[in-house]
Amino acid sequence: MRSYRTVISSKGQVVIPAELREEYGLDRGTRAVWTEEKGRLVLTPITERRLDEIMGFLKPGPGEPSAFEGLFEERERERKREDQ
């Protein structure tokens, strides 16, 4: 495990060391998410690759309805039950 020191500015900004920015392809404007895990702060960049993984996760398999279609079908079933 590597460790790097950084300083939090008066504006709450944190500098990511150049070595890490290069290694992880973090360019200016890269979006990221902070999460708290067991008392640690974890920074996860949202890269194009990550977006592709997320989109792939949401894509339905062959013959499966999309998440939206499934929600619409479920809502229609609920409406029918409510009308009875």
Gaussian input, Z-matrix of N, CA and C with variables (Angstrom, degrees):
# hf/3-21g

backbone

0 1
 N
 C     1     B1
 C     2     B2     1     A1
 N     3     B3     2     A2     1     D1
 C     4     B4     3     A3     2     D2
 C     5     B5     4     A4     3     D3
 N     6     B6     5     A5     4     D4
 C     7     B7     6     A6     5     D5
 C     8     B8     7     A7     6     D6
 N     9     B9     8     A8     7     D7
 C    10    B10     9     A9     8     D8
 C    11    B11    10    A10     9     D9
 N    12    B12    11    A11    10    D10
 C    13    B13    12    A12    11    D11
 C    14    B14    13    A13    12    D12
 N    15    B15    14    A14    13    D13
 C    16    B16    15    A15    14    D14
 C    17    B17    16    A16    15    D15
 N    18    B18    17    A17    16    D16
 C    19    B19    18    A18    17    D17
 C    20    B20    19    A19    18    D18
 N    21    B21    20    A20    19    D19
 C    22    B22    21    A21    20    D20
 C    23    B23    22    A22    21    D21
 N    24    B24    23    A23    22    D22
 C    25    B25    24    A24    23    D23
 C    26    B26    25    A25    24    D24
 N    27    B27    26    A26    25    D25
 C    28    B28    27    A27    26    D26
 C    29    B29    28    A28    27    D27
 N    30    B30    29    A29    28    D28
 C    31    B31    30    A30    29    D29
 C    32    B32    31    A31    30    D30
 N    33    B33    32    A32    31    D31
 C    34    B34    33    A33    32    D32
 C    35    B35    34    A34    33    D33
 N    36    B36    35    A35    34    D34
 C    37    B37    36    A36    35    D35
 C    38    B38    37    A37    36    D36
 N    39    B39    38    A38    37    D37
 C    40    B40    39    A39    38    D38
 C    41    B41    40    A40    39    D39
 N    42    B42    41    A41    40    D40
 C    43    B43    42    A42    41    D41
 C    44    B44    43    A43    42    D42
 N    45    B45    44    A44    43    D43
 C    46    B46    45    A45    44    D44
 C    47    B47    46    A46    45    D45
 N    48    B48    47    A47    46    D46
 C    49    B49    48    A48    47    D47
 C    50    B50    49    A49    48    D48
 N    51    B51    50    A50    49    D49
 C    52    B52    51    A51    50    D50
 C    53    B53    52    A52    51    D51
 N    54    B54    53    A53    52    D52
 C    55    B55    54    A54    53    D53
 C    56    B56    55    A55    54    D54
 N    57    B57    56    A56    55    D55
 C    58    B58    57    A57    56    D56
 C    59    B59    58    A58    57    D57
 N    60    B60    59    A59    58    D58
 C    61    B61    60    A60    59    D59
 C    62    B62    61    A61    60    D60
 N    63    B63    62    A62    61    D61
 C    64    B64    63    A63    62    D62
 C    65    B65    64    A64    63    D63
 N    66    B66    65    A65    64    D64
 C    67    B67    66    A66    65    D65
 C    68    B68    67    A67    66    D66
 N    69    B69    68    A68    67    D67
 C    70    B70    69    A69    68    D68
 C    71    B71    70    A70    69    D69
 N    72    B72    71    A71    70    D70
 C    73    B73    72    A72    71    D71
 C    74    B74    73    A73    72    D72
 N    75    B75    74    A74    73    D73
 C    76    B76    75    A75    74    D74
 C    77    B77    76    A76    75    D75
 N    78    B78    77    A77    76    D76
 C    79    B79    78    A78    77    D77
 C    80    B80    79    A79    78    D78
 N    81    B81    80    A80    79    D79
 C    82    B82    81    A81    80    D80
 C    83    B83    82    A82    81    D81
 N    84    B84    83    A83    82    D82
 C    85    B85    84    A84    83    D83
 C    86    B86    85    A85    84    D84
 N    87    B87    86    A86    85    D85
 C    88    B88    87    A87    86    D86
 C    89    B89    88    A88    87    D87
 N    90    B90    89    A89    88    D88
 C    91    B91    90    A90    89    D89
 C    92    B92    91    A91    90    D90
 N    93    B93    92    A92    91    D91
 C    94    B94    93    A93    92    D92
 C    95    B95    94    A94    93    D93
 N    96    B96    95    A95    94    D94
 C    97    B97    96    A96    95    D95
 C    98    B98    97    A97    96    D96
 N    99    B99    98    A98    97    D97
 C   100   B100    99    A99    98    D98
 C   101   B101   100   A100    99    D99
 N   102   B102   101   A101   100   D100
 C   103   B103   102   A102   101   D101
 C   104   B104   103   A103   102   D102
 N   105   B105   104   A104   103   D103
 C   106   B106   105   A105   104   D104
 C   107   B107   106   A106   105   D105
 N   108   B108   107   A107   106   D106
 C   109   B109   108   A108   107   D107
 C   110   B110   109   A109   108   D108
 N   111   B111   110   A110   109   D109
 C   112   B112   111   A111   110   D110
 C   113   B113   112   A112   111   D111
 N   114   B114   113   A113   112   D112
 C   115   B115   114   A114   113   D113
 C   116   B116   115   A115   114   D114
 N   117   B117   116   A116   115   D115
 C   118   B118   117   A117   116   D116
 C   119   B119   118   A118   117   D117
 N   120   B120   119   A119   118   D118
 C   121   B121   120   A120   119   D119
 C   122   B122   121   A121   120   D120
 N   123   B123   122   A122   121   D121
 C   124   B124   123   A123   122   D122
 C   125   B125   124   A124   123   D123
 N   126   B126   125   A125   124   D124
 C   127   B127   126   A126   125   D125
 C   128   B128   127   A127   126   D126
 N   129   B129   128   A128   127   D127
 C   130   B130   129   A129   128   D128
 C   131   B131   130   A130   129   D129
 N   132   B132   131   A131   130   D130
 C   133   B133   132   A132   131   D131
 C   134   B134   133   A133   132   D132
 N   135   B135   134   A134   133   D133
 C   136   B136   135   A135   134   D134
 C   137   B137   136   A136   135   D135
 N   138   B138   137   A137   136   D136
 C   139   B139   138   A138   137   D137
 C   140   B140   139   A139   138   D138
 N   141   B141   140   A140   139   D139
 C   142   B142   141   A141   140   D140
 C   143   B143   142   A142   141   D141
 N   144   B144   143   A143   142   D142
 C   145   B145   144   A144   143   D143
 C   146   B146   145   A145   144   D144
 N   147   B147   146   A146   145   D145
 C   148   B148   147   A147   146   D146
 C   149   B149   148   A148   147   D147
 N   150   B150   149   A149   148   D148
 C   151   B151   150   A150   149   D149
 C   152   B152   151   A151   150   D150
 N   153   B153   152   A152   151   D151
 C   154   B154   153   A153   152   D152
 C   155   B155   154   A154   153   D153
 N   156   B156   155   A155   154   D154
 C   157   B157   156   A156   155   D155
 C   158   B158   157   A157   156   D156
 N   159   B159   158   A158   157   D157
 C   160   B160   159   A159   158   D158
 C   161   B161   160   A160   159   D159
 N   162   B162   161   A161   160   D160
 C   163   B163   162   A162   161   D161
 C   164   B164   163   A163   162   D162
 N   165   B165   164   A164   163   D163
 C   166   B166   165   A165   164   D164
 C   167   B167   166   A166   165   D165
 N   168   B168   167   A167   166   D166
 C   169   B169   168   A168   167   D167
 C   170   B170   169   A169   168   D168
 N   171   B171   170   A170   169   D169
 C   172   B172   171   A171   170   D170
 C   173   B173   172   A172   171   D171
 N   174   B174   173   A173   172   D172
 C   175   B175   174   A174   173   D173
 C   176   B176   175   A175   174   D174
 N   177   B177   176   A176   175   D175
 C   178   B178   177   A177   176   D176
 C   179   B179   178   A178   177   D177
 N   180   B180   179   A179   178   D178
 C   181   B181   180   A180   179   D179
 C   182   B182   181   A181   180   D180
 N   183   B183   182   A182   181   D181
 C   184   B184   183   A183   182   D182
 C   185   B185   184   A184   183   D183
 N   186   B186   185   A185   184   D184
 C   187   B187   186   A186   185   D185
 C   188   B188   187   A187   186   D186
 N   189   B189   188   A188   187   D187
 C   190   B190   189   A189   188   D188
 C   191   B191   190   A190   189   D189
 N   192   B192   191   A191   190   D190
 C   193   B193   192   A192   191   D191
 C   194   B194   193   A193   192   D192
 N   195   B195   194   A194   193   D193
 C   196   B196   195   A195   194   D194
 C   197   B197   196   A196   195   D195
 N   198   B198   197   A197   196   D196
 C   199   B199   198   A198   197   D197
 C   200   B200   199   A199   198   D198
 N   201   B201   200   A200   199   D199
 C   202   B202   201   A201   200   D200
 C   203   B203   202   A202   201   D201
 N   204   B204   203   A203   202   D202
 C   205   B205   204   A204   203   D203
 C   206   B206   205   A205   204   D204
 N   207   B207   206   A206   205   D205
 C   208   B208   207   A207   206   D206
 C   209   B209   208   A208   207   D207
 N   210   B210   209   A209   208   D208
 C   211   B211   210   A210   209   D209
 C   212   B212   211   A211   210   D210
 N   213   B213   212   A212   211   D211
 C   214   B214   213   A213   212   D212
 C   215   B215   214   A214   213   D213
 N   216   B216   215   A215   214   D214
 C   217   B217   216   A216   215   D215
 C   218   B218   217   A217   216   D216
 N   219   B219   218   A218   217   D217
 C   220   B220   219   A219   218   D218
 C   221   B221   220   A220   219   D219
 N   222   B222   221   A221   220   D220
 C   223   B223   222   A222   221   D221
 C   224   B224   223   A223   222   D222
 N   225   B225   224   A224   223   D223
 C   226   B226   225   A225   224   D224
 C   227   B227   226   A226   225   D225
 N   228   B228   227   A227   226   D226
 C   229   B229   228   A228   227   D227
 C   230   B230   229   A229   228   D228
 N   231   B231   230   A230   229   D229
 C   232   B232   231   A231   230   D230
 C   233   B233   232   A232   231   D231
 N   234   B234   233   A233   232   D232
 C   235   B235   234   A234   233   D233
 C   236   B236   235   A235   234   D234
 N   237   B237   236   A236   235   D235
 C   238   B238   237   A237   236   D236
 C   239   B239   238   A238   237   D237
 N   240   B240   239   A239   238   D238
 C   241   B241   240   A240   239   D239
 C   242   B242   241   A241   240   D240
 N   243   B243   242   A242   241   D241
 C   244   B244   243   A243   242   D242
 C   245   B245   244   A244   243   D243
 N   246   B246   245   A245   244   D244
 C   247   B247   246   A246   245   D245
 C   248   B248   247   A247   246   D246
 N   249   B249   248   A248   247   D247
 C   250   B250   249   A249   248   D248
 C   251   B251   250   A250   249   D249

   B1=1.4471
   B2=1.5294
   B3=1.3153
   B4=1.4661
   B5=1.5133
   B6=1.3028
   B7=1.4464
   B8=1.5204
   B9=1.3341
   B10=1.4591
   B11=1.5131
   B12=1.3205
   B13=1.4620
   B14=1.5201
   B15=1.3232
   B16=1.4573
   B17=1.5186
   B18=1.3075
   B19=1.4555
   B20=1.5284
   B21=1.3092
   B22=1.4533
   B23=1.5216
   B24=1.3368
   B25=1.4686
   B26=1.5236
   B27=1.3340
   B28=1.4641
   B29=1.5292
   B30=1.3233
   B31=1.4701
   B32=1.5319
   B33=1.3312
   B34=1.4622
   B35=1.5106
   B36=1.3108
   B37=1.4568
   B38=1.5237
   B39=1.3266
   B40=1.4613
   B41=1.5199
   B42=1.3215
   B43=1.4664
   B44=1.5194
   B45=1.3311
   B46=1.4635
   B47=1.5217
   B48=1.3165
   B49=1.4689
   B50=1.5325
   B51=1.3356
   B52=1.4630
   B53=1.5292
   B54=1.3218
   B55=1.4639
   B56=1.5336
   B57=1.3049
   B58=1.4699
   B59=1.5244
   B60=1.3420
   B61=1.4663
   B62=1.5184
   B63=1.3191
   B64=1.4649
   B65=1.5254
   B66=1.3235
   B67=1.4599
   B68=1.5256
   B69=1.3266
   B70=1.4631
   B71=1.5269
   B72=1.3253
   B73=1.4625
   B74=1.5201
   B75=1.3227
   B76=1.4544
   B77=1.5145
   B78=1.3013
   B79=1.4528
   B80=1.5180
   B81=1.3025
   B82=1.4614
   B83=1.5263
   B84=1.3128
   B85=1.4592
   B86=1.5223
   B87=1.3468
   B88=1.4645
   B89=1.5212
   B90=1.3152
   B91=1.4637
   B92=1.5262
   B93=1.3150
   B94=1.4588
   B95=1.5240
   B96=1.3007
   B97=1.4634
   B98=1.5224
   B99=1.3275
   B100=1.4624
   B101=1.5218
   B102=1.3210
   B103=1.4637
   B104=1.5149
   B105=1.3109
   B106=1.4595
   B107=1.5156
   B108=1.3166
   B109=1.4615
   B110=1.5167
   B111=1.3109
   B112=1.4637
   B113=1.5259
   B114=1.3268
   B115=1.4607
   B116=1.5175
   B117=1.3324
   B118=1.4684
   B119=1.5201
   B120=1.3226
   B121=1.4528
   B122=1.5163
   B123=1.3141
   B124=1.4644
   B125=1.5250
   B126=1.3159
   B127=1.4652
   B128=1.5213
   B129=1.3317
   B130=1.4556
   B131=1.5210
   B132=1.3315
   B133=1.4607
   B134=1.5287
   B135=1.3206
   B136=1.4585
   B137=1.5185
   B138=1.3110
   B139=1.4564
   B140=1.5214
   B141=1.3088
   B142=1.4656
   B143=1.5185
   B144=1.3345
   B145=1.4616
   B146=1.5235
   B147=1.3208
   B148=1.4620
   B149=1.5213
   B150=1.3320
   B151=1.4607
   B152=1.5223
   B153=1.3369
   B154=1.4696
   B155=1.5228
   B156=1.3431
   B157=1.4615
   B158=1.5204
   B159=1.3289
   B160=1.4611
   B161=1.5204
   B162=1.3229
   B163=1.4588
   B164=1.5291
   B165=1.3326
   B166=1.4559
   B167=1.5134
   B168=1.3237
   B169=1.4624
   B170=1.5232
   B171=1.3189
   B172=1.4568
   B173=1.5227
   B174=1.3218
   B175=1.4579
   B176=1.5326
   B177=1.3481
   B178=1.4646
   B179=1.5241
   B180=1.3125
   B181=1.4561
   B182=1.5188
   B183=1.3212
   B184=1.4682
   B185=1.5300
   B186=1.3228
   B187=1.4594
   B188=1.5104
   B189=1.3240
   B190=1.4687
   B191=1.5254
   B192=1.3439
   B193=1.4674
   B194=1.5256
   B195=1.3217
   B196=1.4667
   B197=1.5253
   B198=1.3161
   B199=1.4662
   B200=1.5248
   B201=1.3318
   B202=1.4590
   B203=1.5215
   B204=1.3245
   B205=1.4683
   B206=1.5234
   B207=1.3276
   B208=1.4588
   B209=1.5227
   B210=1.3409
   B211=1.4626
   B212=1.5219
   B213=1.3400
   B214=1.4619
   B215=1.5273
   B216=1.3161
   B217=1.4633
   B218=1.5279
   B219=1.3230
   B220=1.4609
   B221=1.5217
   B222=1.3200
   B223=1.4718
   B224=1.5216
   B225=1.3182
   B226=1.4653
   B227=1.5344
   B228=1.3235
   B229=1.4607
   B230=1.5315
   B231=1.3421
   B232=1.4709
   B233=1.5277
   B234=1.3206
   B235=1.4721
   B236=1.5279
   B237=1.3246
   B238=1.4641
   B239=1.5284
   B240=1.3372
   B241=1.4704
   B242=1.5184
   B243=1.3350
   B244=1.4609
   B245=1.5273
   B246=1.3278
   B247=1.4644
   B248=1.5285
   B249=1.2960
   B250=1.4719
   B251=1.4946
   A1=108.60
   A2=115.02
   A3=120.32
   A4=109.46
   A5=115.51
   A6=119.27
   A7=109.21
   A8=115.78
   A9=122.54
   A10=108.40
   A11=115.84
   A12=120.68
   A13=108.56
   A14=114.15
   A15=120.44
   A16=107.83
   A17=116.94
   A18=122.23
   A19=108.25
   A20=116.12
   A21=120.79
   A22=107.30
   A23=116.40
   A24=120.32
   A25=110.77
   A26=115.63
   A27=120.66
   A28=111.27
   A29=116.82
   A30=121.69
   A31=111.57
   A32=116.49
   A33=120.01
   A34=113.74
   A35=117.66
   A36=121.70
   A37=110.53
   A38=115.03
   A39=122.11
   A40=108.11
   A41=116.58
   A42=121.20
   A43=108.47
   A44=115.81
   A45=120.94
   A46=106.65
   A47=118.42
   A48=120.66
   A49=112.29
   A50=115.55
   A51=122.17
   A52=111.93
   A53=117.11
   A54=120.46
   A55=111.12
   A56=116.91
   A57=120.73
   A58=111.37
   A59=116.73
   A60=119.40
   A61=110.47
   A62=116.67
   A63=120.63
   A64=111.03
   A65=116.31
   A66=120.85
   A67=112.09
   A68=116.77
   A69=120.67
   A70=113.38
   A71=117.21
   A72=120.52
   A73=113.35
   A74=116.46
   A75=121.07
   A76=109.92
   A77=116.32
   A78=121.65
   A79=109.73
   A80=115.39
   A81=120.61
   A82=108.53
   A83=115.93
   A84=120.35
   A85=114.10
   A86=117.69
   A87=119.96
   A88=108.40
   A89=116.40
   A90=120.74
   A91=109.37
   A92=115.52
   A93=120.32
   A94=109.30
   A95=115.17
   A96=122.25
   A97=108.35
   A98=116.31
   A99=121.76
   A100=107.80
   A101=117.15
   A102=121.66
   A103=108.11
   A104=115.63
   A105=121.15
   A106=106.97
   A107=116.24
   A108=122.18
   A109=109.52
   A110=116.06
   A111=121.60
   A112=112.54
   A113=116.44
   A114=121.01
   A115=114.94
   A116=117.46
   A117=121.19
   A118=109.04
   A119=116.47
   A120=121.42
   A121=108.20
   A122=116.18
   A123=121.51
   A124=108.24
   A125=116.03
   A126=122.12
   A127=108.11
   A128=117.28
   A129=121.64
   A130=109.03
   A131=117.40
   A132=119.97
   A133=110.57
   A134=114.93
   A135=120.56
   A136=105.98
   A137=115.74
   A138=121.46
   A139=109.82
   A140=117.01
   A141=121.27
   A142=109.95
   A143=116.77
   A144=120.50
   A145=110.07
   A146=116.18
   A147=120.77
   A148=110.51
   A149=116.98
   A150=120.08
   A151=110.67
   A152=117.22
   A153=120.77
   A154=110.77
   A155=117.30
   A156=120.82
   A157=110.52
   A158=116.28
   A159=120.40
   A160=109.92
   A161=117.05
   A162=120.25
   A163=110.37
   A164=116.60
   A165=120.21
   A166=111.75
   A167=116.40
   A168=121.40
   A169=110.42
   A170=116.43
   A171=120.62
   A172=112.94
   A173=116.99
   A174=120.26
   A175=109.88
   A176=116.99
   A177=118.71
   A178=111.44
   A179=115.52
   A180=120.81
   A181=109.95
   A182=117.58
   A183=120.57
   A184=110.77
   A185=115.99
   A186=121.34
   A187=115.06
   A188=117.79
   A189=121.01
   A190=109.52
   A191=116.82
   A192=118.52
   A193=109.80
   A194=116.09
   A195=119.41
   A196=108.40
   A197=116.58
   A198=120.69
   A199=109.98
   A200=117.23
   A201=120.91
   A202=111.17
   A203=116.40
   A204=119.76
   A205=110.31
   A206=116.74
   A207=120.88
   A208=111.84
   A209=116.75
   A210=120.71
   A211=111.61
   A212=116.36
   A213=119.87
   A214=110.63
   A215=117.47
   A216=121.13
   A217=110.86
   A218=117.10
   A219=121.03
   A220=110.92
   A221=117.17
   A222=121.10
   A223=110.12
   A224=118.16
   A225=121.89
   A226=110.44
   A227=117.53
   A228=121.27
   A229=110.81
   A230=115.81
   A231=119.71
   A232=111.21
   A233=117.34
   A234=120.97
   A235=110.47
   A236=116.87
   A237=120.91
   A238=111.05
   A239=116.60
   A240=120.09
   A241=110.90
   A242=117.64
   A243=121.81
   A244=111.72
   A245=116.91
   A246=121.15
   A247=112.58
   A248=117.93
   A249=120.69
   A250=112.89
   D1=127.46
   D2=177.18
   D3=-91.10
   D4=157.97
   D5=178.43
   D6=-138.80
   D7=141.72
   D8=-178.51
   D9=-131.90
   D10=145.01
   D11=176.37
   D12=-99.55
   D13=144.67
   D14=175.61
   D15=-149.34
   D16=169.87
   D17=-178.42
   D18=-124.74
   D19=140.28
   D20=175.49
   D21=-89.97
   D22=125.53
   D23=-177.57
   D24=-75.91
   D25=172.21
   D26=178.81
   D27=-63.78
   D28=-19.18
   D29=177.76
   D30=-93.32
   D31=3.95
   D32=179.98
   D33=82.13
   D34=12.72
   D35=-178.80
   D36=-85.57
   D37=145.87
   D38=179.32
   D39=-122.90
   D40=134.55
   D41=176.97
   D42=-91.85
   D43=126.61
   D44=175.18
   D45=-89.75
   D46=125.72
   D47=-177.59
   D48=-54.60
   D49=143.38
   D50=-176.67
   D51=-54.04
   D52=-40.47
   D53=-179.27
   D54=-58.39
   D55=-41.94
   D56=179.31
   D57=-71.93
   D58=-39.46
   D59=178.12
   D60=-60.33
   D61=-42.75
   D62=179.43
   D63=-66.99
   D64=-46.18
   D65=-177.46
   D66=-60.96
   D67=-38.65
   D68=-176.13
   D69=-101.23
   D70=6.74
   D71=177.25
   D72=63.46
   D73=38.85
   D74=-179.05
   D75=-90.42
   D76=106.36
   D77=179.13
   D78=-101.93
   D79=167.37
   D80=177.17
   D81=-54.88
   D82=133.49
   D83=178.73
   D84=91.22
   D85=-5.72
   D86=177.60
   D87=-62.93
   D88=129.70
   D89=178.60
   D90=-85.32
   D91=152.27
   D92=-178.62
   D93=-149.40
   D94=164.22
   D95=179.13
   D96=-124.99
   D97=133.63
   D98=173.15
   D99=-94.98
   D100=134.49
   D101=172.68
   D102=-130.74
   D103=155.40
   D104=177.13
   D105=-108.25
   D106=124.56
   D107=-179.96
   D108=-131.28
   D109=109.86
   D110=176.72
   D111=51.78
   D112=46.64
   D113=177.00
   D114=80.86
   D115=7.18
   D116=178.32
   D117=-116.71
   D118=146.41
   D119=173.50
   D120=-93.37
   D121=130.34
   D122=-178.71
   D123=-120.65
   D124=125.47
   D125=178.34
   D126=-100.77
   D127=121.33
   D128=179.56
   D129=-119.10
   D130=114.12
   D131=178.53
   D132=-68.31
   D133=145.04
   D134=173.96
   D135=-102.45
   D136=93.40
   D137=-177.59
   D138=-95.63
   D139=170.30
   D140=177.30
   D141=-56.95
   D142=-41.07
   D143=179.54
   D144=-61.05
   D145=-42.49
   D146=179.56
   D147=-64.52
   D148=-41.03
   D149=177.56
   D150=-62.41
   D151=-40.43
   D152=177.53
   D153=-62.20
   D154=-39.82
   D155=178.23
   D156=-63.57
   D157=-42.60
   D158=179.99
   D159=-64.89
   D160=-45.77
   D161=-179.93
   D162=-62.97
   D163=-39.17
   D164=178.18
   D165=-64.84
   D166=-35.01
   D167=178.42
   D168=-65.33
   D169=-37.14
   D170=-177.68
   D171=-80.76
   D172=-19.08
   D173=-177.04
   D174=-69.20
   D175=130.33
   D176=179.63
   D177=-71.39
   D178=153.44
   D179=176.04
   D180=-74.31
   D181=170.27
   D182=179.23
   D183=-57.51
   D184=127.64
   D185=178.74
   D186=81.61
   D187=-4.04
   D188=179.31
   D189=-93.89
   D190=147.06
   D191=176.33
   D192=-73.36
   D193=155.22
   D194=175.82
   D195=-69.63
   D196=165.66
   D197=178.58
   D198=-58.93
   D199=-38.82
   D200=179.06
   D201=-65.38
   D202=-44.60
   D203=179.16
   D204=-60.83
   D205=-42.40
   D206=178.24
   D207=-60.78
   D208=-42.34
   D209=178.42
   D210=-65.31
   D211=-41.68
   D212=178.71
   D213=-63.79
   D214=-42.12
   D215=178.86
   D216=-63.43
   D217=-43.28
   D218=178.41
   D219=-62.51
   D220=-42.97
   D221=179.25
   D222=-63.60
   D223=-39.18
   D224=178.63
   D225=-63.54
   D226=-40.74
   D227=176.62
   D228=-63.24
   D229=-40.25
   D230=178.04
   D231=-63.87
   D232=-42.25
   D233=179.11
   D234=-60.61
   D235=-43.13
   D236=-179.96
   D237=-62.68
   D238=-41.12
   D239=177.22
   D240=-64.82
   D241=-39.52
   D242=-179.85
   D243=-66.67
   D244=-33.19
   D245=-178.25
   D246=-75.53
   D247=-16.20
   D248=-177.58
   D249=-79.61

